[in-house]
């Protein structure tokens, strides 16, 4: 009998602890919602809609639990710990970040949907999170209670560093590219097309007509100024690499460029210059194939083109030390992405 009573008391105590913990958690989250200038904070319908929108647009990178453990871009933020204020959140979602695309700029999300996602994320907040805007620089608490009354000056105050715009042109979006994708993305797309057709060319090294046909397709994706037509996107690997050099150079020359920007700019530029050099090699090999070289030589050149395209995408271990760095003859697109990601 005593044992039964004891077990009942233990169970009751456990329920009390869970109830208090749940109450504290709800209080904490309610407090976060109250502090946030999000007009939809605490709105059950908005939270439910925000969860659906989040999973469709954000979960790949930030994780379905918003813990930063998604399968997309590396080093995505743990949004449960978000603490930069609601106006900063709105600005970042609309305009993008270091490796995050501008969901407002892509017209993927409107203001209401951004607020709905924010309302959902507030319910996931853990210790250290803060959705209230800072008193200085990000507007005052409650300033964005009415979406139509958001202060542009407050959003501008949360603007990213000047150099970030140039990094975003490389990694997120650039108006000159097909679909306005980032320069790294169009470079990869064109390189993959070139790689596919280089593979076709090398698939039958005794068929000279096949080698010539697909080598022309490779050249179109590498540099469309060398081929009038082809399967590429009419931008070209060579142009994308040159634009990356230009934007990275502009980034390191901005007034607010950090030591990290300046250091990794050198690494990115070196890797992009390697891609430019390899692109020229590919175009030159195409000229030799088309110029009536022997079938044996054409076959050798076709296989060499395949290797160069792999270098463009993944870099080349030129010194045979088992690693691929950003140095001359080694770094490629993978190293460009890595070193942009290292910038703090």
N, C-alpha and C positions, 0 to 999 in steps of 0.2 A: 504494500500500500504506500509506504513511504517512498519507495523507488518510483512509483507511478506519479506521485505528487511532485517529486523532484524533477522528473522528466517534463512534466507539464510546466513547471516553473521555468525550466531552461528554455523550452519552446516559446513560452510567452516572452521571456527576456529577448530571445533572438528576434521575434517578430517586432518587439519594441525598438530594437536597434535598427532593424531594416526600415521600419517606419520612420524613425528619426532621420536616418541617413537619406531616405528618399525625400523626406520633407526638406532637409538641408539642400539636397541637390536641386529640387524644384525651386527653392527659395533663391539659390545661387543663380539658376538659369533665369528665373523671373526677374531678378535684379539686373542681370545682364541685358535682358530685353527692355527693361524700363530705362536703362542708361542709354541704350542705342537710339540714335535718331531715325532708325529705320521705321517708316510709318506702318509697316506690317509686322513688327515685332509681336510675338505672342498670338498672332492670328492663326487659328488652327487650319483653316482652309489654305492660307498662304504657305504655311509650313509644309503641308502635304504636297502642294503644287511645287514648292521649292525643292523638295526631296526628289521628285520626278525629274525636274529640270537639271538639278545637280548631277544626278546619275547619268543622264544623257549627255551632258556637256563637260562635266568636270571630273567625274569619277575615274576616267581612264588614267589621268595623271596624279590626281590628289588622293585616289583610293576611294572605294565605295563607302568607307567609314570616315573619309576626310582626314585620314591620318598621315597623308603624304606617301603612302605605300602603293601607288598605282603602278600600271605597267607601261605608262607613256614616258614622258620626259623625266629624266633623273632629277633628284634633289627638289622635288615639288614640295611646297609648304604643307605643314601639318595645320590644317585650318581649324582644328579644335583649339589650337593655342593662339589664334589670331588676336592681335592686340594693338593694331595700328589705327583703330577708329573707323567708323562706318564710312565717312566721306572718302577715306583712302581706299577702302574696299571697293566702293563704287567706281572711283577713278581707275583703279587697276583692272577691274573686270572690263570696263569700257575700252581702255586704251592699251591693255596688255602690260607685260612685265619683261623681265630678262629673257625668259624662254616661253612665256605664256602669250598666246595669241590674243588680240583685242576683240573680245566677244561683242562689244558694242560696235566697234568699227566694222566687224564682219556682218553686222545686223543679225547676229545669231540670237541675241537677247535684247529685249527692250527694258525700259526703266522698271516696269512692274515686275518683270521676271527676275531682274537683278535683285529687287527688294525681296521677292519670294525666296530666292536662294539664300539671301542673307538671313531671313527669318528662320529658315531651316538650319543654317550653320550655327546660329545663336543657340539652338537647342542642344548642340553637340559640344558646347564650350566646356573646357575643363580649367583647372586652376591656372591662373596667370593670364587667361584670355581677357580681352577688353575690347568691347565694341563701341564704347562711348568715344566721341571725338575728343582729342586733346584740347585743352583750353586755349593753347597757343598754336597757331600754324594750321590746324585742321578744322577750325570752326569751334563753336561752343556746343555743349551738350544740347540736343534737341533742335539744333539749327536746321536739320534736314527733315523735320517732321512732315512737311508738305513737299512731295517730290517736285511740284511745280515751282516751289519757292527756294530750291537749292541755290546756294550762293556760288556763282562761278568763281569768284575770288577765293572762296574757301577751298574749292576743288583744285584751283590752280596752285594754291599754297602747298598742296600735297603732291605736286608734280614730281616726276622722277628726274634724276640728274640729267643734264644736257647730253652727256655722252650716251645715256641709255637709248636715246632715239636712234642713234647709229647702230647700236647693238641689236635693237629691235628690227632695223631694216635688214640686218643679216639673218637673224633667227626667226623673226615673226612675220613681217609683211613689208613689201616694197612695191610702190605703185607702178613701177616700170615692168614688172614681171607678169606673165600670164596668170590670171587669178589673183594677182597681188600677193602672192606667197613670198616668204622670205627668200633672200638670195641663196642661203644654204639649201633650202628646199628645192628651188628650181635647178640648182647645180646638181643635186642628187637625182632629180627626175630625169634631167637630160643625160647624166652619166649612166643611169640605169638603161635608158633607151639605147645609148651607144653600146653598152655592155651586151645587151640582148643581141644586137645586130653583129657585133664582133663575134659573138658565139656562133651565129648563123654562118658568118664568113669562114670561121675555122672548123665548121662541122664537116666539111668535105674539102680537104686541102688539094684534091685533084680536079676540082671543078672551078676553073679559072673565072668563068662568067659569074658564078655564085660569089666568089671572093670579091670581085670588082663591084657587084651590085650592093652587097651588104657593107662593104667598106665605104661606099658613097653614103649610105644611110648613117653609118657611124660618124662620118665627117659632118653631116648635117646637124646631128645632135651636139657635136663638139663645138662647131663653129659654122653656123648657117650662112655666113658670108662666103664660105668656100663651096657650098652646094646650094643650088637654086631650090631644090625640093627634097623632102625626105620625111621620115616619121617623127622627127624631133618637134619641139615646141616653139621653134623659131627664136629662141633666146640664146642657148648655147652654154656649154660648160665654160668656155674661155671667157665669155662676157661676164658670167656670174662671178668667176674668180677675180676678174679685174675690178668688178664693183665691190666685192668684199674687201679687197685691198684699199680701195678708195674710202669706203665707209669706216673701216677700222682705223685708217690714218686720220680721218676727221674726228673719230671718237677720242683718240689719244691727244688731239690738239685742242679739245674743248677746255674752257677755263676751269671746269670742275673735275677734270680727269684725275683719277687717283693713281697712286703708284701701281696698284693692281691692274688698272686699265692699261697703263703704259707698258708694263711688263708683258702682259698677255697679248697686247696688240702686236708686238714684235713677233710673237709665236704664231698668231693667226695670219699675219701678213706673209711670213716665211712659208707657211703651209699653202696659202693661196698662190704664192709665186711658183711653188712646185707644181701646182695644178696647171698653171699657165704654161709652164715649160713642157709638161707631159702632153698637154693639148696640142702644142706646136709639133711635138714629135709624132703624134697620131696623124695630124694633117699631112706632115711630110711623108710618112709611111704610105698614106693613101695616094699621094702623088706618085710615089715610086711604083705602087701596084698598078695604078692606072696608066703609067708611062710605058708599059710594055715589058716589064721585068719578066724574068723566066718564071714558070710555074713553081719551081722549087723555092725561089726567092720570095714569090708572092705568098706562098704558104708560111714561110718563116715570118714574114712581115705581119701576116694576119694574126699569128699567135702572139707576136710581140705587142700588137695593139690590144689584145685581150689583157695582157699583163699590165699595160699602162693604165687601162681603165680601172682595174682593180686597185692600182696605186692611187688613182684619183679619189676613189671612194674610201679606201682603208689605210692609205699610207704605205710606205715601203721601208723595210728594214735594210737600208742601204749598207750599213756597216756590219751587219750580221751579228749584232750583239743580243739578239732575242727580243728587242723592244723597238717600237717605232716612236721617234720623237718628232718635234716640230722643225727640226733643222733642215738645211738645204738637202734636197733629194730624198727626204723621209716623210715629212708631214703631208697629209691629205685632208679630205673633208672630215673624217672622224676626228682628227686632231684640231681642226678649226672649231668644231662643235665643243670639244672637250675644253679648249682654252677660253672660249667665250664663257662657258659655264663656270670656269675658275674665277672669273672677275668678281670682285667684291665691291 
